[in-house]
Amino acid sequence: MSLIANHAAINARVIGANEHESHYIFDLLMNNNPEIVPDVLSTDTHGVNHINFALLDLFGYSFAPRYARVGRIINDMFDIKKTSTIVHVGRLAT
């Protein structure tokens, strides 16, 4: 896994194929060379977990993950359900 800025690798870490890369995102960012400080971190779906959202926000970074299947992710995160009940409000004054 590598930290890239302007198409150049500025930090890297070798992790096992069976390890989830989201566990190493914050560590990779914090062990970065202080001369180049990114303000936005972007990952694929495997770099996402709720702790990364909280930690990166706490330390002032913007976290911009790319989701492969956006519709499924939104439904899983927010549990959207359709309802057939419609509430009618009384007639508006004219």
ABEGO torsion letter per residue (X at the ends): XBBBBGGBBABBBBBBAABBAAAAAAAAAAABBAABBBABBBBBAAABBAAAAAAAAAAGBBBBBBBABAAAAAAAAAGBBBBABBBBBBBBBX
